[in-house]
Amino acid sequence: MTIKDVLADKLGFGAAPLGNMFRDIPEDEALATVEAAWEDGIRY
């Protein structure tokens, strides 16, 4: 394990809206959003 393995990326994914913070988000849309972020390299 290196220091890069434990440091957060410069870009983070704020997921509060996916928890229906501002409006109801369908579960399939929330999952697709998280999957797309993961595929694009977002890890924080």
Residue pairs with C-beta under 8 A, 6 or more apart in sequence:
8 43
8 44
9 41
9 42
9 43
9 44
11 42
11 44
12 42
12 44
13 34
13 37
13 42
13 44
15 34
17 23
17 25
18 25
18 30
18 33
18 34
